[in-house]
Amino acid sequence: MIAYYDGSNFVKQQNYSWGVVLVDDDSYAEFSGFRSYSGKHGSHEVVAFVECALYLLSHGHNPQEVTFITDDAITVYAAQGFENNGQSFSYGYYLSFQNHIKNLIKSGFYSQEIIDSVLPFIFQSVFTKIKGHSRIVYNLRCDYLSKNA
C-alpha cells in the first residue's frame, strides 16, 4: 500500500485539513477532512499523518505493508532519520514530532490512546520525502484535497 498525505493550516479559521490518497495494486481511495483547533497551530502535517494512519488501521493495514509518501520533513525524518554530510538530523525532527503530538493531546485534539494506536506506523513503515508541488500527481491531489476540505 502506498499512502500519500498532505495537511493544510487555515490559521484565521483555526482549521487543520488533510488530504489522503491511497494506492494499492488493485485499488485507489482518497479522502479529506478538517477539524477546528484552538491554541498553538502548525501541526497540520502531523494531523494529516495521524488521519491517514487511523484510516489504514481501521481498514486492517499493518504498518509494515505501508509506504508513506509526503512533502513533510517532520514525519519522514522523525521516523527514519536523515544524514547530511555525516550529521544526523533525525533527533531534532523526532523532538519536533513529539512536541506536535504532545500539543495535540494536550489540546484534546486526539487522545493518548489514538496516538498510541498510530505510532507503530511512524516507526515500522517506510517513508519517502518528496519536494512539495513537484508535479507528483498524487501529492498534488492530496494538496488539492486538503485545501478544499
Summary of the structure (lengths in Angstrom):
residues: 149
radius of gyration: 14.5
end to end distance: 23.4
largest distance: 41.8
contacts: 477
relative contact order: 0.24
helix: 45%
strand: 26%
